[in-house]
Amino acid sequence: GALYLFPRLDPEVYRIEDDEKFVIELLRAQKILVSHGRAFNWPDTDHFRLVTLPNVRDLEEGIGRIADFLEDYRER
């Protein structure tokens, strides 16, 4: 089995028009692969899915890199 997180990004803070483009930008910038929410029939662009199977250190590093990306994304 697998465990996932499906976090919501506040659309007032992160104006994501295309969630697929968003996850590709994250992959290119931080080498973190997540799935966009619409890939799971979520109707809005405010979610992404993250697998939680890696060990704790890898998850902490990955989530930190996502946070760095989001900080930069918000400033655009």
N, C-alpha and C positions, 0 to 999 in steps of 0.2 A: 504494500500500500504506500501511499504518499500523503503528505500533509501540505496544505497550501495556505497562504495568506491572500486575501483579496482586498487590499486597502483601497480606500476612497480618497482621492485628492480633492480638496475643496475647490470647486470651480471658480470661486471668487478670488482665490489665491493663485491657482495654477490654471491659466486659461488655455486648456488643451483642446484644440479644434480637431485634431486627428490623433487618436491614441496609438494607432499603429506607427505613425511617424515618430511619436513620442518615445516608444520603446526602442525603435531603431536608433534614435539619437542617443538614448541611454546606453545602448550596446556599443555604439561607436566611441562615445566619450569615456565610459567607465568600464567597459568590457563586462557588463552585467546583463544577463539575458533574462527578461521577464516576458510574460504574455500580456497583450493588450486585452482589456475587458470585453470589447466587442467580439473577440474571438470565442467568447463563451456566452454569446447571445445577450450580453449586457447592453442595454439600449443607449447608454450615455458614454462619454469619453473620459469619465472621471475615475475609473478603476484600472488596476493591473493585477496580475496574478504572479505570485512569487512562491517557488518551491521551498519548503523549510527542511529538507532532508540533510543538507550539509551540516558539518559539525559546527559547534557554537562559535568558534573563532572565525570560521569562514563566513558564517551568517553575520556576525558583528562587523566584519570588514566590509562585506557586501552592502549591508544596510547603511553603513557610514558613507560608502561611495554613492549610494542612491541619494542620501541626504545632501552630499556635496553637489550632485547633479541638480537636485531640486532647488537648492539655493541659487545656483547659477540660472536655472530655467526661470525662476520667479523674477529675477532681475531683468530679464529680457523684455 
